[in-house]
Amino acid sequence: MKRLAIFLLACMLPVSGADDRLRVPPPLTVDADDRNIPEPREQRVSELYAIVYNSWMRHLSPAEKVAAVRDSGALNVNAWDEAPDSSWFSNRIGQHSLSFDEICAGLEGQPPETGAWAVLRVEDEGYTPKLRVRDHAGRTYVLKFDPSTPEKNSGAERISTLVLHAAGYNVPHNTIVSFRSSDLLLAADAYYTDAIGKRRPLTRADLDTVLKKIKPVANGTYRGMASMFLPGKGVGKFKYTGIRKDDANDIIPHERRRELRGLGVIAAWINHADTGEKNTYDAYMTVGGRSYLKHYLIDFGSSLGSGDYINGPYRVGHEYIFDGSAMGRSFITLGLWHRPWEEHGRIVHSEIGYYDSELFEPEKWKPNYPNPAFNRMDDADGYWGAKIVTAFSHEVIEKLAQAGAYSRSEVTAYLANTLKQRRDAIGRYWLDRVAPLEEFVLTGGRLVFRDLAVERGYAPEENAGGYRLHVDGNKESLTFTSQSVQLPELNLKADGRADRYGRLLLARVWIESKRRGGGWSLPVEVILGQTRESEQLQVLGWRHAVQ
C-alpha cells in the first residue's frame, strides 16, 4: 500500500516553481496494485443510468466542470510517459514487437477441447440464446451465436479480442468454434430459466429449440463463439470514473488512468462503440497467497461494424446515440443539414457491417454515449493510444482479419485493408500533432532518440527529420535534421536535494517535430539530471504534448 500511495503522490505533486525537481514521475515499470484485500461486494451498474447521466447530466454538473478544468493529465504514468503494468493493463505490442502467433499464445485461457460438450444451462437473453457448456477438461464456456448475419458478430469478437489483448488489456479467451448438434450433451444438472425466472430441468427439446434459431453452415455444423469463464470470483463491474471504495488498491480515479483515457483511440480503430460499464468485469483473484481485483474488458461482439444499435448502423462511431450538438444543428437548420454518413455511409459486406475508412476521422470518433475517461483524454493520452495502434504491422493485421474466419476471401481482404487505413489515419493525425519521439539517450553531450513517424511511414519526405529544440531558460531555438542533436550549453540548476529514487533534476529541454501542413508539433519535454548511481548528466525521463 505504501508504494502505491507514493506512486500517486509523486504524480499529483505540484509541477511548477520550487517543485520543478518533482516533475519526473516515478521510474516504475510495475504498479504493485495486487496487494491483499478482503473480498469486495458485487458492484452493479445501470446502463440506462450511465446513458442518461453521461449524455445529459454530467456536463451540467458544476463539480464535474471543476474537476475537468483541474485535470492536469493521467496520474498513473511513469518517467517514460507510459502506463506501468498493473491489474488493469500489461504493456505488450506498444513496447515490443509481437507476431500474430505470440498474440494468440498470450491470451489468458484456451479454447474448449474438441468432442462432446456438456450443456449446463440456456441463457435466454440478448439477441440470441447462449449456452453454458463444459468441455472434457472441466473448463466452462459461454457459447454465443451470430444473432442476424452469419459470421458477423463472432468474427468481430475474435478479432477485437486479439487486438485488445495485444494492446495490453485483460480480456477473456474468445475463440470461434464449430460443432454439430450431436456434440451437445445435457449435463445431469442442466437447467433452463424461463422468461418469468422459473427454473426447471433442461430437456433435449429445449436445446433443439435453441438450435432452430441458429442458421447452420453448409455442412450442417454450427458456428459459435466460445468465451471461457474468467478466473477468480466475479464481483461486478468497474466504472470509468471515480474509484472502487472497497478496493484498497484502487487509489487512482479511473478517469485519470492513462490506459482508460487512451483506450478511446484504440476503440476508435476497431469501432468498439459499446465501451460502457456493462462491458467491464472485476474478478477477485488469489495468486501467490494474495487476493486482489483484476480488471477486464469483455463483450466485443458489436465492434467493427457488427453492432445493431438504435439510429444505426451509419451513426455508429460518428455520433452518440443522443448527441446534443448534432441534434441542435439539425434543429437550427430545420433538418436541412445532412450528416456526411447519412449520404455517403455504405455497407460493403454484410458479414462486417458498417466499417469504413473514408469517413473515419480519428479525433472525432465517438462511442455510443459519452465515456468519462475518453472525455478526459488529452493529447498525451491520444498519442499513447496511437503508438499502440500503429505498432500493429501489415502482416499482423492481415492475420487478424483471417482470424475472423470469414468464408469469403473478399470479406477478409476488405477488413484487412480497412483496418490498415484506419490505423494509418490514426498515425497521420496523432503522430503529427504530437512530437512522436521516444527512447531518449544522452551520450557525450549528444541527445539521441527515435522518431516513430519516420519509422512507421507517417512523416512525409519533405518533413522527415525536421526538429526544433528549446532549452530551459533560453529563448533561442536550435533546428536540426537528424535523430540526434548536440546539446548547447545548459544552465544546470539544482537545490541539492534528490527525490526518493535518488534522482536530481538539473535541466529540461523541449523538442518539436515539423508538421505535415506546416508549423510544429506539440513538444516532448526531456528531463535531464543525475542519479545516486552516477553523477554523469543523463536522461531521467520525458513527457509528451507538454503545453
Summary of the structure (lengths in Angstrom):
residues: 547
radius of gyration: 25.2
end to end distance: 32.8
largest distance: 83.0
contacts: 1754
relative contact order: 0.13
helix: 30%
strand: 23%
